[in-house]
Amino acid sequence: MPSLRDQPSDAEIVHFDQSGALLRKVMENAAVGMVLVGADRRLLYVNNAFLEMLSSDAPAEFGRLVDELIHPDCDAAAGAHLDRLLKGEIEDHRAEWRLRHRDGGAVWVLASASLLRGDRTGRPLYVILQVSNIDRQKRAEAALAYAESRWSFALDAAGQGVWDHDIRTDGMFYSDTWRTMRGIPKGEYVDPDQDEWLKRVHPDDVPKILATVDKQDRGEDGYDTLEYRERHRDGHWIWILSRGRPVEWDAEGHPVRTIGTDTDITRLKSVEAQLAEEKERLRVTLESIADGVISTDAGARISFMNPVAEEMTGWSLAGAIGRPLHRIFDIIEESSGRTASSPVARCLAEGRHAYQDADVLLVTRNGDKRDIRGSAAPLRTPEGNIVGAVLVFQDVTESRALQRQLAHSATHDALTGLPNRLAFERALIAVADQAKREMRQHALCFIDLDRFKPVNDGSGHAAGDALLRQVADLIRNSCRRQDFAARIGGDEFALLMSDCPLPTAQRLAQKIVDGIAAIRFGWEGQIYEIGASVGITQIVAGSAQPTELMGEADAACYVAKANGRGRVTVFGLRGEEA
């Protein structure tokens, strides 16, 4: 992963400590796209998931303006929010964008942008973008491969200087490599006096050396290694890692000779400081992204959670560390309530990305339920061995609630709550097909209100709407559990009676007619009496097509109205009413 500095060292990411390495692996192996944008709006870093999402490659993306990735349909709004972020007017932004795909198309994504400020100045430096593909298209199932490091340390080639201290004579031997790392020419005499050596040591390190060097000579446990700074011959400071221990003792057991090696660890010390800075930036990044992140070991035991994951699960990181994932990330199927399949378990078992099944609920520690979606990616060693997994998940409770609402609205009448004409026609097709396949008998009723227009004309549409809701409730309550009632027009309703012989259908229809006739609807002091006419047609194996069945029931209803209204008429089996 590239550093956030302009000119990264080639040795920048070699020595992660365990926590730092974990944070870096989380970023590089996140199943969602991660993008780092500089103050000049150019891309400084994109992860593998982002590149796969756009079918692009890293060389093509680095240095590009982020605006070039945004589809023209949304570049104005997205660009405006990026401007506000980079100016420091807002700290984060979350929106749906369209990005340009390499093939010229567009990819819908959920973009979560967070501002990173300078530690000292507080000025805006970078914007972190977390990009989740919401096109629901499967990404490639190939396991996420670790990018090979662009920095390398040739520690073997660094060289180690040998020293040999004769305690009896206080004499010292120094190898040529020992001299070279200090800028001392090979073969040049080096005064062995300790005071002369201490003159070259950094003043801040002298007390530590004086407290340690004699213990090292004596071979005391824990004092065989010493780190300090020494001035190079050209004037700069170098860090020295000195290891030594006694190799000879006198008759009384006192050490008389100590041998050791010195290693120039200046570069390692520089990297250590750089990695501490990068680790802190990664920590801030994980705390800033809008989605939950959990990492586990190879046994699916939790090793890390970001604050969002803590909030969503109800568990603190301290309380979750070491626990099995399923005890913290408790997911169930919404439809059945059964425990859902874990993407982390599949990821660890199959060694590849795993995606969370749809319609899954996360049960929090206090028992609340959240709609979520997520995915897991394996963590691998350079040898390819799986050592854990990273789980990224989002709370989609609001979006799924909206989807359910939209789905319900598409098939239901907003005024009465009954299924609408579209839903009824689908149900009619299914019932007619069932009658043919299984030789079953059903009935279709077409219900048209009588004397409804005077209510609308006399008291307005608000009164008419209230009356329609009352009629809808009456029809709904008059039906059997297996029947299907719908509002198919202004004052028209339809009813499918499953497994219903004609006499039963007639009785139920008459019950509805009588119930509507009994309504005394009052509105602003005015009382209205309405009625209903019903046409029935049978649905059997030899019945007409569904569209013709609606015509038959409508024709029967027309005859009922012509014969005086407020009655039930059955369409004849051979086409004539009866």
BAFI-498022 format. One record per residue (C-alpha): z, y, x. Coordinates in steps of 0.1 Angstrom, whole numbers, padded with zeros to 4 digits. Example, Ala and Ser with C-alpha at 12.3 -4.5 7.8 and 13.67 -1.06 7.14 Angstrom:
{up:0078 | north:-0045 | east:0123}
{up:0071 | north:-0011 | east:0137}
REM end
This chain:
{up:0000 | north:0000 | east:0000}
{up:-0009 | north:0034 | east:0015}
{up:0018 | north:0058 | east:0023}
{up:0023 | north:0090 | east:0004}
{up:0018 | north:0109 | east:0037}
{up:-0015 | north:0124 | east:0047}
{up:-0018 | north:0105 | east:0079}
{up:0000 | north:0071 | east:0076}
{up:0010 | north:0053 | east:0107}
{up:-0007 | north:0020 | east:0114}
{up:0028 | north:0005 | east:0117}
{up:0041 | north:0019 | east:0085}
{up:0048 | north:-0011 | east:0064}
{up:0055 | north:-0039 | east:0088}
{up:0092 | north:-0042 | east:0085}
{up:0105 | north:-0039 | east:0049}
{up:0140 | north:-0050 | east:0045}
{up:0145 | north:-0074 | east:0016}
{up:0149 | north:-0046 | east:-0011}
{up:0121 | north:-0025 | east:0003}
{up:0097 | north:-0054 | east:0004}
{up:0106 | north:-0063 | east:-0032}
{up:0098 | north:-0028 | east:-0044}
{up:0065 | north:-0028 | east:-0026}
{up:0055 | north:-0061 | east:-0040}
{up:0064 | north:-0049 | east:-0075}
{up:0040 | north:-0020 | east:-0071}
{up:0012 | north:-0040 | east:-0056}
{up:0016 | north:-0069 | east:-0079}
{up:0022 | north:-0050 | east:-0111}
{up:0000 | north:-0064 | east:-0139}
{up:-0007 | north:-0028 | east:-0151}
{up:-0028 | north:-0003 | east:-0132}
{up:-0009 | north:0021 | east:-0109}
{up:-0026 | north:0053 | east:-0096}
{up:-0012 | north:0079 | east:-0073}
{up:-0028 | north:0114 | east:-0077}
{up:-0024 | north:0142 | east:-0051}
{up:-0019 | north:0179 | east:-0058}
{up:-0056 | north:0183 | east:-0053}
{up:-0063 | north:0158 | east:-0082}
{up:-0077 | north:0133 | east:-0058}
{up:-0068 | north:0096 | east:-0058}
{up:-0044 | north:0086 | east:-0029}
{up:-0037 | north:0051 | east:-0041}
{up:-0049 | north:0027 | east:-0068}
{up:-0035 | north:-0009 | east:-0072}
{up:-0055 | north:-0041 | east:-0077}
{up:-0049 | north:-0042 | east:-0114}
{up:-0065 | north:-0007 | east:-0118}
{up:-0095 | north:-0017 | east:-0098}
{up:-0099 | north:-0049 | east:-0118}
{up:-0096 | north:-0029 | east:-0150}
{up:-0126 | north:-0007 | east:-0141}
{up:-0145 | north:-0034 | east:-0121}
{up:-0144 | north:-0011 | east:-0091}
{up:-0133 | north:-0014 | east:-0055}
{up:-0109 | north:0005 | east:-0033}
{up:-0133 | north:0023 | east:-0010}
{up:-0152 | north:0037 | east:-0040}
{up:-0120 | north:0051 | east:-0056}
{up:-0100 | north:0066 | east:-0027}
{up:-0105 | north:0103 | east:-0025}
{up:-0123 | north:0106 | east:-0059}
{up:-0112 | north:0133 | east:-0083}
{up:-0091 | north:0117 | east:-0111}
{up:-0113 | north:0137 | east:-0135}
{up:-0143 | north:0116 | east:-0126}
{up:-0125 | north:0085 | east:-0140}
{up:-0118 | north:0101 | east:-0174}
{up:-0144 | north:0096 | east:-0201}
{up:-0160 | north:0129 | east:-0215}
{up:-0145 | north:0122 | east:-0249}
{up:-0110 | north:0129 | east:-0237}
{up:-0114 | north:0147 | east:-0204}
{up:-0104 | north:0181 | east:-0218}
{up:-0070 | north:0170 | east:-0232}
{up:-0063 | north:0147 | east:-0203}
{up:-0072 | north:0173 | east:-0178}
{up:-0050 | north:0199 | east:-0195}
{up:-0020 | north:0176 | east:-0194}
{up:-0027 | north:0168 | east:-0157}
{up:-0028 | north:0205 | east:-0150}
{up:0006 | north:0210 | east:-0166}
{up:0020 | north:0181 | east:-0146}
{up:0007 | north:0193 | east:-0113}
{up:0020 | north:0228 | east:-0121}
{up:0054 | north:0214 | east:-0128}
{up:0054 | north:0226 | east:-0164}
{up:0062 | north:0191 | east:-0177}
{up:0077 | north:0161 | east:-0160}
{up:0059 | north:0133 | east:-0178}
{up:0031 | north:0126 | east:-0203}
{up:0021 | north:0096 | east:-0223}
{up:-0012 | north:0093 | east:-0241}
{up:-0042 | north:0071 | east:-0248}
{up:-0072 | north:0078 | east:-0227}
{up:-0107 | north:0064 | east:-0222}
{up:-0117 | north:0057 | east:-0186}
{up:-0151 | north:0052 | east:-0172}
{up:-0160 | north:0015 | east:-0165}
{up:-0182 | north:0007 | east:-0136}
{up:-0208 | north:-0007 | east:-0160}
{up:-0211 | north:0027 | east:-0176}
{up:-0189 | north:0019 | east:-0206}
{up:-0154 | north:0030 | east:-0215}
{up:-0121 | north:0013 | east:-0214}
{up:-0092 | north:0024 | east:-0236}
{up:-0060 | north:0026 | east:-0218}
{up:-0024 | north:0037 | east:-0224}
{up:-0017 | north:0062 | east:-0196}
{up:0019 | north:0071 | east:-0186}
{up:0020 | north:0099 | east:-0161}
{up:0051 | north:0110 | east:-0142}
{up:0056 | north:0139 | east:-0118}
{up:0071 | north:0134 | east:-0083}
{up:0086 | north:0164 | east:-0067}
{up:0094 | north:0171 | east:-0030}
{up:0130 | north:0160 | east:-0021}
{up:0137 | north:0193 | east:-0003}
{up:0116 | north:0219 | east:-0020}
{up:0113 | north:0205 | east:-0055}
{up:0077 | north:0214 | east:-0057}
{up:0052 | north:0191 | east:-0074}
{up:0036 | north:0167 | east:-0049}
{up:0021 | north:0138 | east:-0068}
{up:0015 | north:0123 | east:-0102}
{up:0021 | north:0086 | east:-0108}
{up:-0002 | north:0071 | east:-0134}
{up:0007 | north:0038 | east:-0150}
{up:-0024 | north:0025 | east:-0169}
{up:-0022 | north:-0004 | east:-0193}
{up:-0055 | north:-0019 | east:-0208}
{up:-0053 | north:-0017 | east:-0246}
{up:-0088 | north:-0031 | east:-0252}
{up:-0071 | north:-0065 | east:-0254}
{up:-0098 | north:-0080 | east:-0232}
{up:-0086 | north:-0107 | east:-0208}
{up:-0086 | north:-0098 | east:-0172}
{up:-0097 | north:-0122 | east:-0146}
{up:-0073 | north:-0152 | east:-0144}
{up:-0075 | north:-0154 | east:-0106}
{up:-0041 | north:-0150 | east:-0090}
{up:-0033 | north:-0116 | east:-0076}
{up:-0039 | north:-0118 | east:-0038}
{up:-0018 | north:-0098 | east:-0015}
{up:-0039 | north:-0073 | east:0004}
{up:-0037 | north:-0079 | east:0041}
{up:-0016 | north:-0054 | east:0060}
{up:-0035 | north:-0025 | east:0076}
{up:-0009 | north:-0021 | east:0101}
{up:0002 | north:-0046 | east:0127}
{up:0028 | north:-0048 | east:0154}
{up:0020 | north:-0068 | east:0184}
{up:0057 | north:-0073 | east:0193}
{up:0048 | north:-0099 | east:0220}
{up:0026 | north:-0073 | east:0237}
{up:0053 | north:-0047 | east:0236}
{up:0070 | north:-0061 | east:0266}
{up:0107 | north:-0065 | east:0274}
{up:0124 | north:-0051 | east:0305}
{up:0149 | north:-0074 | east:0324}
{up:0180 | north:-0061 | east:0340}
{up:0206 | north:-0080 | east:0360}
{up:0241 | north:-0066 | east:0366}
{up:0263 | north:-0081 | east:0395}
{up:0297 | north:-0070 | east:0383}
{up:0313 | north:-0079 | east:0417}
{up:0291 | north:-0054 | east:0437}
{up:0281 | north:-0032 | east:0407}
{up:0246 | north:-0038 | east:0418}
{up:0216 | north:-0037 | east:0394}
{up:0182 | north:-0053 | east:0393}
{up:0155 | north:-0038 | east:0371}
{up:0121 | north:-0054 | east:0364}
{up:0088 | north:-0034 | east:0366}
{up:0085 | north:-0036 | east:0327}
{up:0120 | north:-0021 | east:0325}
{up:0108 | north:0008 | east:0346}
{up:0075 | north:0012 | east:0328}
{up:0090 | north:0017 | east:0294}
{up:0110 | north:0046 | east:0308}
{up:0080 | north:0061 | east:0326}
{up:0094 | north:0052 | east:0361}
{up:0068 | north:0041 | east:0386}
{up:0069 | north:0004 | east:0396}
{up:0089 | north:-0002 | east:0427}
{up:0107 | north:0032 | east:0426}
{up:0143 | north:0030 | east:0434}
{up:0167 | north:0034 | east:0405}
{up:0203 | north:0044 | east:0413}
{up:0225 | north:0017 | east:0398}
{up:0255 | north:0040 | east:0393}
{up:0266 | north:0041 | east:0357}
{up:0271 | north:0079 | east:0357}
{up:0234 | north:0084 | east:0368}
{up:0223 | north:0061 | east:0340}
{up:0244 | north:0080 | east:0314}
{up:0227 | north:0112 | east:0324}
{up:0195 | north:0098 | east:0309}
{up:0212 | north:0087 | east:0277}
{up:0212 | north:0109 | east:0246}
{up:0246 | north:0127 | east:0244}
{up:0252 | north:0115 | east:0209}
{up:0250 | north:0079 | east:0221}
{up:0272 | north:0081 | east:0252}
{up:0305 | north:0075 | east:0234}
{up:0291 | north:0044 | east:0217}
{up:0278 | north:0030 | east:0251}
{up:0311 | north:0037 | east:0268}
{up:0329 | north:0018 | east:0241}
{up:0305 | north:-0011 | east:0242}
{up:0291 | north:-0017 | east:0276}
{up:0322 | north:-0032 | east:0292}
{up:0327 | north:-0055 | east:0261}
{up:0291 | north:-0066 | east:0266}
{up:0298 | north:-0074 | east:0303}
{up:0329 | north:-0094 | east:0292}
{up:0308 | north:-0114 | east:0266}
{up:0329 | north:-0104 | east:0236}
{up:0316 | north:-0115 | east:0203}
{up:0295 | north:-0090 | east:0184}
{up:0288 | north:-0068 | east:0215}
{up:0258 | north:-0085 | east:0230}
{up:0234 | north:-0060 | east:0214}
{up:0233 | north:-0023 | east:0219}
{up:0209 | north:0004 | east:0205}
{up:0207 | north:0038 | east:0221}
{up:0183 | north:0066 | east:0231}
{up:0173 | north:0073 | east:0266}
{up:0151 | north:0101 | east:0280}
{up:0117 | north:0091 | east:0292}
{up:0105 | north:0104 | east:0325}
{up:0081 | north:0127 | east:0307}
{up:0109 | north:0142 | east:0287}
{up:0108 | north:0126 | east:0252}
{up:0135 | north:0103 | east:0238}
{up:0129 | north:0066 | east:0234}
{up:0150 | north:0041 | east:0215}
{up:0162 | north:0011 | east:0235}
{up:0174 | north:-0023 | east:0221}
{up:0195 | north:-0038 | east:0249}
{up:0206 | north:-0074 | east:0247}
{up:0228 | north:-0090 | east:0273}
{up:0255 | north:-0115 | east:0280}
{up:0274 | north:-0130 | east:0309}
{up:0258 | north:-0159 | east:0328}
{up:0283 | north:-0164 | east:0356}
{up:0321 | north:-0165 | east:0357}
{up:0347 | north:-0166 | east:0386}
{up:0374 | north:-0193 | east:0389}
{up:0397 | north:-0174 | east:0366}
{up:0370 | north:-0173 | east:0339}
{up:0361 | north:-0136 | east:0344}
{up:0324 | north:-0127 | east:0340}
{up:0308 | north:-0118 | east:0373}
{up:0272 | north:-0115 | east:0363}
{up:0254 | north:-0103 | east:0332}
{up:0217 | north:-0106 | east:0325}
{up:0198 | north:-0089 | east:0296}
{up:0166 | north:-0075 | east:0283}
{up:0157 | north:-0040 | east:0271}
{up:0130 | north:-0035 | east:0244}
{up:0114 | north:-0002 | east:0235}
{up:0121 | north:0000 | east:0197}
{up:0110 | north:0037 | east:0193}
{up:0082 | north:0027 | east:0171}
{up:0104 | north:0004 | east:0150}
{up:0129 | north:0032 | east:0146}
{up:0102 | north:0055 | east:0134}
{up:0089 | north:0029 | east:0110}
{up:0125 | north:0023 | east:0098}
{up:0128 | north:0060 | east:0089}
{up:0094 | north:0060 | east:0072}
{up:0102 | north:0029 | east:0052}
{up:0135 | north:0043 | east:0041}
{up:0115 | north:0073 | east:0027}
{up:0089 | north:0050 | east:0011}
{up:0116 | north:0028 | east:-0004}
{up:0132 | north:0058 | east:-0020}
{up:0098 | north:0069 | east:-0034}
{up:0092 | north:0035 | east:-0048}
{up:0127 | north:0035 | east:-0063}
{up:0120 | north:0068 | east:-0080}
{up:0086 | north:0056 | east:-0091}
{up:0101 | north:0025 | east:-0108}
{up:0127 | north:0046 | east:-0125}
{up:0100 | north:0070 | east:-0137}
{up:0074 | north:0046 | east:-0152}
{up:0077 | north:0043 | east:-0190}
{up:0076 | north:0004 | east:-0192}
{up:0102 | north:-0022 | east:-0184}
{up:0099 | north:-0040 | east:-0151}
{up:0118 | north:-0072 | east:-0143}
{up:0113 | north:-0093 | east:-0112}
{up:0126 | north:-0128 | east:-0107}
{up:0129 | north:-0154 | east:-0080}
{up:0110 | north:-0187 | east:-0080}
{up:0136 | north:-0202 | east:-0104}
{up:0131 | north:-0174 | east:-0130}
{up:0165 | north:-0158 | east:-0121}
{up:0165 | north:-0120 | east:-0123}
{up:0165 | north:-0101 | east:-0090}
{up:0156 | north:-0066 | east:-0102}
{up:0154 | north:-0045 | east:-0134}
{up:0143 | north:-0009 | east:-0137}
{up:0162 | north:0015 | east:-0160}
{up:0137 | north:0011 | east:-0188}
{up:0142 | north:-0027 | east:-0188}
{up:0179 | north:-0021 | east:-0188}
{up:0176 | north:0001 | east:-0219}
{up:0152 | north:-0022 | east:-0237}
{up:0172 | north:-0054 | east:-0232}
{up:0207 | north:-0038 | east:-0234}
{up:0217 | north:-0054 | east:-0201}
{up:0226 | north:-0035 | east:-0169}
{up:0211 | north:-0045 | east:-0136}
{up:0245 | north:-0055 | east:-0123}
{up:0251 | north:-0077 | east:-0153}
{up:0217 | north:-0093 | east:-0152}
{up:0213 | north:-0101 | east:-0114}
{up:0212 | north:-0138 | east:-0108}
{up:0210 | north:-0148 | east:-0145}
{up:0182 | north:-0169 | east:-0160}
{up:0155 | north:-0146 | east:-0174}
{up:0156 | north:-0162 | east:-0209}
{up:0192 | north:-0151 | east:-0213}
{up:0183 | north:-0115 | east:-0207}
{up:0146 | north:-0113 | east:-0219}
{up:0152 | north:-0132 | east:-0252}
{up:0120 | north:-0133 | east:-0271}
{up:0112 | north:-0149 | east:-0304}
{up:0081 | north:-0154 | east:-0326}
{up:0081 | north:-0129 | east:-0354}
{up:0066 | north:-0152 | east:-0379}
{up:0089 | north:-0182 | east:-0374}
{up:0119 | north:-0169 | east:-0355}
{up:0115 | north:-0197 | east:-0329}
{up:0119 | north:-0190 | east:-0292}
{up:0086 | north:-0177 | east:-0279}
{up:0068 | north:-0189 | east:-0248}
{up:0078 | north:-0169 | east:-0217}
{up:0050 | north:-0154 | east:-0197}
{up:0071 | north:-0156 | east:-0165}
{up:0076 | north:-0194 | east:-0170}
{up:0038 | north:-0198 | east:-0174}
{up:0031 | north:-0175 | east:-0145}
{up:0054 | north:-0195 | east:-0122}
{up:0041 | north:-0228 | east:-0134}
{up:0004 | north:-0220 | east:-0132}
{up:0005 | north:-0195 | east:-0103}
{up:-0016 | north:-0169 | east:-0121}
{up:-0013 | north:-0139 | east:-0144}
{up:0002 | north:-0148 | east:-0178}
{up:0001 | north:-0126 | east:-0209}
{up:0027 | north:-0122 | east:-0236}
{up:0017 | north:-0138 | east:-0269}
{up:0010 | north:-0114 | east:-0298}
{up:0036 | north:-0107 | east:-0325}
{up:0066 | north:-0114 | east:-0303}
{up:0100 | north:-0097 | east:-0307}
{up:0126 | north:-0090 | east:-0280}
{up:0161 | north:-0096 | east:-0291}
{up:0184 | north:-0071 | east:-0274}
{up:0219 | north:-0078 | east:-0262}
{up:0233 | north:-0062 | east:-0294}
{up:0210 | north:-0082 | east:-0317}
{up:0184 | north:-0055 | east:-0324}
{up:0147 | north:-0066 | east:-0323}
{up:0118 | north:-0047 | east:-0307}
{up:0081 | north:-0055 | east:-0309}
{up:0068 | north:-0059 | east:-0274}
{up:0038 | north:-0068 | east:-0254}
{up:0037 | north:-0076 | east:-0216}
{up:0024 | north:-0097 | east:-0188}
{up:0037 | north:-0114 | east:-0157}
{up:0022 | north:-0118 | east:-0122}
{up:0033 | north:-0141 | east:-0094}
{up:0049 | north:-0128 | east:-0061}
{up:0036 | north:-0147 | east:-0031}
{up:0044 | north:-0149 | east:0006}
{up:0016 | north:-0142 | east:0031}
{up:0013 | north:-0180 | east:0032}
{up:0006 | north:-0181 | east:-0005}
{up:0038 | north:-0196 | east:-0016}
{up:0052 | north:-0183 | east:-0049}
{up:0086 | north:-0167 | east:-0044}
{up:0090 | north:-0151 | east:-0078}
{up:0073 | north:-0131 | east:-0105}
{up:0071 | north:-0096 | east:-0118}
{up:0072 | north:-0090 | east:-0156}
{up:0060 | north:-0057 | east:-0171}
{up:0066 | north:-0051 | east:-0208}
{up:0062 | north:-0023 | east:-0233}
{up:0080 | north:-0014 | east:-0265}
{up:0052 | north:-0014 | east:-0292}
{up:0074 | north:-0013 | east:-0322}
{up:0060 | north:0020 | east:-0335}
{up:0023 | north:0010 | east:-0329}
{up:0027 | north:-0024 | east:-0346}
{up:0045 | north:-0008 | east:-0375}
{up:0015 | north:0015 | east:-0379}
{up:-0009 | north:-0014 | east:-0376}
{up:0010 | north:-0032 | east:-0404}
{up:0010 | north:-0001 | east:-0425}
{up:-0028 | north:0004 | east:-0420}
{up:-0035 | north:-0033 | east:-0427}
{up:-0014 | north:-0031 | east:-0459}
{up:-0032 | north:0002 | east:-0469}
{up:-0066 | north:-0014 | east:-0464}
{up:-0059 | north:-0041 | east:-0490}
{up:-0034 | north:-0024 | east:-0514}
{up:-0036 | north:0003 | east:-0540}
{up:-0016 | north:0033 | east:-0528}
{up:-0004 | north:0043 | east:-0563}
{up:0008 | north:0010 | east:-0577}
{up:0014 | north:-0011 | east:-0546}
{up:-0008 | north:-0038 | east:-0561}
{up:-0036 | north:-0054 | east:-0541}
{up:-0068 | north:-0034 | east:-0544}
{up:-0103 | north:-0044 | east:-0555}
{up:-0113 | north:-0055 | east:-0519}
{up:-0083 | north:-0078 | east:-0517}
{up:-0089 | north:-0091 | east:-0552}
{up:-0125 | north:-0100 | east:-0545}
{up:-0115 | north:-0119 | east:-0514}
{up:-0089 | north:-0138 | east:-0534}
{up:-0115 | north:-0145 | east:-0562}
{up:-0139 | north:-0160 | east:-0537}
{up:-0112 | north:-0182 | east:-0523}
{up:-0100 | north:-0194 | east:-0557}
{up:-0136 | north:-0201 | east:-0569}
{up:-0143 | north:-0221 | east:-0537}
{up:-0110 | north:-0241 | east:-0542}
{up:-0120 | north:-0249 | east:-0578}
{up:-0153 | north:-0264 | east:-0567}
{up:-0139 | north:-0283 | east:-0538}
{up:-0107 | north:-0297 | east:-0554}
{up:-0118 | north:-0298 | east:-0591}
{up:-0091 | north:-0274 | east:-0601}
{up:-0089 | north:-0251 | east:-0631}
{up:-0081 | north:-0214 | east:-0629}
{up:-0085 | north:-0183 | east:-0650}
{up:-0096 | north:-0147 | east:-0645}
{up:-0084 | north:-0119 | east:-0667}
{up:-0100 | north:-0084 | east:-0668}
{up:-0075 | north:-0059 | east:-0683}
{up:-0086 | north:-0025 | east:-0695}
{up:-0061 | north:0001 | east:-0709}
{up:-0067 | north:0015 | east:-0743}
{up:-0060 | north:0052 | east:-0752}
{up:-0052 | north:0061 | east:-0716}
{up:-0075 | north:0091 | east:-0713}
{up:-0054 | north:0112 | east:-0737}
{up:-0024 | north:0109 | east:-0713}
{up:-0044 | north:0123 | east:-0684}
{up:-0060 | north:0150 | east:-0706}
{up:-0029 | north:0160 | east:-0724}
{up:-0002 | north:0158 | east:-0697}
{up:-0021 | north:0158 | east:-0664}
{up:-0027 | north:0133 | east:-0637}
{up:0009 | north:0131 | east:-0626}
{up:0018 | north:0117 | east:-0660}
{up:-0012 | north:0093 | east:-0658}
{up:-0001 | north:0081 | east:-0624}
{up:0035 | north:0075 | east:-0636}
{up:0022 | north:0055 | east:-0665}
{up:-0001 | north:0034 | east:-0643}
{up:0028 | north:0025 | east:-0621}
{up:0048 | north:0015 | east:-0652}
{up:0019 | north:-0007 | east:-0664}
{up:0015 | north:-0022 | east:-0629}
{up:0052 | north:-0032 | east:-0629}
{up:0048 | north:-0048 | east:-0663}
{up:0018 | north:-0068 | east:-0653}
{up:0035 | north:-0079 | east:-0620}
{up:0066 | north:-0090 | east:-0638}
{up:0046 | north:-0109 | east:-0665}
{up:0028 | north:-0130 | east:-0639}
{up:0039 | north:-0164 | east:-0626}
{up:0047 | north:-0166 | east:-0588}
{up:0014 | north:-0181 | east:-0580}
{up:-0007 | north:-0155 | east:-0599}
{up:-0025 | north:-0126 | east:-0582}
{up:-0026 | north:-0092 | east:-0599}
{up:-0046 | north:-0062 | east:-0587}
{up:-0056 | north:-0027 | east:-0597}
{up:-0094 | north:-0027 | east:-0594}
{up:-0103 | north:0007 | east:-0609}
{up:-0088 | north:0038 | east:-0626}
{up:-0072 | north:0022 | east:-0656}
{up:-0085 | north:-0014 | east:-0649}
{up:-0065 | north:-0043 | east:-0637}
{up:-0074 | north:-0079 | east:-0629}
{up:-0054 | north:-0111 | east:-0628}
{up:-0061 | north:-0144 | east:-0612}
{up:-0041 | north:-0173 | east:-0627}
{up:-0041 | north:-0203 | east:-0604}
{up:-0039 | north:-0238 | east:-0618}
{up:-0039 | north:-0224 | east:-0653}
{up:-0054 | north:-0241 | east:-0684}
{up:-0071 | north:-0218 | east:-0709}
{up:-0044 | north:-0219 | east:-0735}
{up:-0018 | north:-0209 | east:-0709}
{up:-0040 | north:-0181 | east:-0697}
{up:-0044 | north:-0168 | east:-0733}
{up:-0006 | north:-0168 | east:-0738}
{up:0001 | north:-0150 | east:-0706}
{up:-0027 | north:-0124 | east:-0714}
{up:-0013 | north:-0119 | east:-0749}
{up:0021 | north:-0114 | east:-0734}
{up:0007 | north:-0086 | east:-0712}
{up:-0011 | north:-0070 | east:-0742}
{up:0020 | north:-0071 | east:-0763}
{up:0041 | north:-0056 | east:-0734}
{up:0017 | north:-0027 | east:-0729}
{up:0015 | north:-0020 | east:-0766}
{up:0053 | north:-0018 | east:-0767}
{up:0054 | north:0010 | east:-0741}
{up:0066 | north:0043 | east:-0754}
{up:0057 | north:0067 | east:-0726}
{up:0074 | north:0100 | east:-0727}
{up:0063 | north:0130 | east:-0706}
{up:0077 | north:0166 | east:-0711}
{up:0086 | north:0159 | east:-0747}
{up:0053 | north:0142 | east:-0756}
{up:0054 | north:0105 | east:-0765}
{up:0023 | north:0084 | east:-0758}
{up:0014 | north:0049 | east:-0771}
{up:-0013 | north:0030 | east:-0753}
{up:-0027 | north:-0005 | east:-0754}
{up:-0048 | north:-0030 | east:-0735}
{up:-0078 | north:-0052 | east:-0741}
{up:-0082 | north:-0084 | east:-0720}
{up:-0112 | north:-0105 | east:-0713}
{up:-0107 | north:-0141 | east:-0699}
{up:-0131 | north:-0164 | east:-0682}
{up:-0124 | north:-0198 | east:-0668}
{up:-0129 | north:-0207 | east:-0631}
{up:-0138 | north:-0244 | east:-0628}
{up:-0160 | north:-0266 | east:-0606}
{up:-0192 | north:-0256 | east:-0625}
{up:-0184 | north:-0219 | east:-0628}
{up:-0208 | north:-0191 | east:-0618}
{up:-0206 | north:-0172 | east:-0585}
{up:-0175 | north:-0149 | east:-0581}
{up:-0195 | north:-0117 | east:-0588}
{up:-0208 | north:-0133 | east:-0620}
{up:-0173 | north:-0143 | east:-0630}
{up:-0162 | north:-0107 | east:-0629}
{up:-0191 | north:-0099 | east:-0651}
{up:-0181 | north:-0126 | east:-0676}
{up:-0145 | north:-0113 | east:-0678}
{up:-0157 | north:-0077 | east:-0681}
{up:-0180 | north:-0087 | east:-0710}
{up:-0152 | north:-0105 | east:-0728}
{up:-0131 | north:-0074 | east:-0724}
{up:-0158 | north:-0053 | east:-0739}
{up:-0160 | north:-0076 | east:-0769}
{up:-0122 | north:-0073 | east:-0773}
{up:-0125 | north:-0035 | east:-0774}
{up:-0154 | north:-0037 | east:-0798}
{up:-0134 | north:-0060 | east:-0821}
{up:-0105 | north:-0035 | east:-0825}
{up:-0088 | north:-0032 | east:-0791}
{up:-0054 | north:-0046 | east:-0782}
{up:-0065 | north:-0082 | east:-0782}
{up:-0075 | north:-0111 | east:-0759}
{up:-0111 | north:-0125 | east:-0759}
{up:-0123 | north:-0156 | east:-0740}
{up:-0158 | north:-0157 | east:-0726}
{up:-0176 | north:-0188 | east:-0739}
{up:-0182 | north:-0218 | east:-0716}
{up:-0220 | north:-0215 | east:-0723}
{up:-0222 | north:-0177 | east:-0719}
{up:-0212 | north:-0165 | east:-0754}
{up:-0178 | north:-0150 | east:-0762}
{up:-0154 | north:-0169 | east:-0784}
REM end
